[in-house]
């Protein structure tokens, strides 16, 4: 099965969130399961720099008239054949992939990412005479126009290629002004309720949901949740109408990257059979950050975007209760300035118990999972969440809100689930400070019973979270879409 994966970012070359982790791990997993995957990416500087043997496959004219090159080579970091859109005027800028240095979205984002979908559709039509995809699998709003361009080009001569669209987070939809539609090169019929039009604007996300042959999202629970008004972000009606082609495939963990037994980014290796390295990682991080070096202090870790969605205001509000019980917190993240400043202020007032680093550092993130006892992910909503899975792999028991993929991966340490050997973390059923603090108290109570804590930690670390199952599900979905 020849699959073209289309995404805006890919680990380890360019990452702003979990999308990159999935985009980086899925091709290898699909190839191992019998697929043949190539990737299409925008020509951001780190991606172009990693591309080996980058031959110009062709030059293209974008729908708005701009000339760009399409290169083909192999990504050294991944060993994957890649098509990369070489358009420095669009992608090589001093800010991030989506925002400028002032954290403002680029005004031409509709062009920058429409081009990604446009080129995907050209490859689907046979642009590369040496390799023809059977499936185009596009990820999130940045690549969501691929199914639309493919749908309107099917009338033209060319192979019939299936389109798969995966929603990683429905809250980020790629909504632009109606006048931007003229740049997209789509027929006027696409600007309608049955198309891209969304309350008088255009929505890339809606395009993917409307035109794709199959829709997936990143956990079974989230697939159900986005069909409700509460979490449908205004698109629940469309999703319910397409429920027959919507499925949830749980994200997974790249165990070649996230594995404390072989992780070179942590100071001491460990695993279920030889767990002593985890305590050494904890002591080393406490000392490095100036926290009190205490093995019996329950160490909470946060690696997250600092946004309201992630429930970080609950963490802020619960800090006094945490510290009153002798707990410590180490946080790594960036996001809303108010949250950044609030966490900085609390850390400055309690340096022996709280450490806050604003920004993102992949090595430091690994260090937090290796050192912490509990990974905090109390999100208001969470499509899948990879953070809690990383916590499980590193024996940092997740404390989560029962939504999306968090509900699919974490079982509360209630008396019943402890007795049945199912517990692997701590779960709040309602999104309130009281529920969050009660879950924290359960964590402290279990930590005080070390033999039982160790049994739960072993269960968490042994949980099967690799990509094999998800890859098999994707391949079955591709086959179904191609045979429809």
C-alpha angles and dihedrals in degrees: 000000000000111000130184110204115202122197141144096231139022134192130271094017102049126005136168097154148335094313089074092051091053094044090051098047104036099068093056091046092050092047090051089052093053104275130125109222133185125176134222117208140169113257099254111165098254091051095049090046091056096046111109121206092003105192120183104248094187145321119250138194112228116227090260093051104263118137118231137170127233114212128194125202142115125286106234094205093054106023088231128137107242140189110211126191106228105207109132092179088064105033111023103077134137095250130060129293094275106016137043125241089278091056092251119136113252110258092228097050089120089063096040093056100030084064090058091057093041093055091046089057091049090053089048088056092055104271090151105056090195098055128033120186120221092197134030110205112192126188128217129326095310090068098027097108091066093085090047094052089045093050093053094045096052090087088062121079112278144094121305105246124182120235123216122186123194122200111211096173122001092198091073105064110160096240117183139173119282092243089063089068090081090067094057099072093223121136117265089250088072091066096076141093086270091058138017100335112115118175091325094316134081123260121198090194091055090052091057093046094047102042105032118105090221131017124205134178131195103262137021093238093051090050088061095040096055090059089066128081090239095062104013093093090217093309099083093105092056091045093051089050089054097040090120090068098034121098138162119232113185116237117238143205127261097232092194087066104029105048121112091205093066104016109131092190094070124072098231128030121222143161140182093285095043106032099158092098091068093062089048091051089052094051092046093052093046090052094045092051097043094247120144105276099233123146091199094055108103104235116210120198131203123189105170152115105272100238137129089249091065093059093240092145087065089054091050092049092047097050095096092053090047094051093043088064092048097261127150132207133206116187133189120182151097134222138093110038093223091057093043091052094044093053092045091053094050091048091050090053094047108029093158092061108023132052123181128185117184114211133036129286118171094204093049090049091056089048092054093053091047094049104036127089095204131030112210117218105152093157122174085222130356124184092205114321122213095197094075089049091053088050091053093050091050096044093251100135111228121237105201147161112249099251137112117335091350088068090048096053110030128067119193122245093240119151091256096050092043089053092049093046094243103112120110104154146343127291134194114203096199128043100241137117091242092055091046093051092047090053089050090052090053088053092051091046093051092044089057089059098061100182090054092042090053092051091053091046092052090050090051094050092049094052112123106242103148126124099252096094095043092048091054090050092050093049090051090050092049091051091049092050092049094050096047 
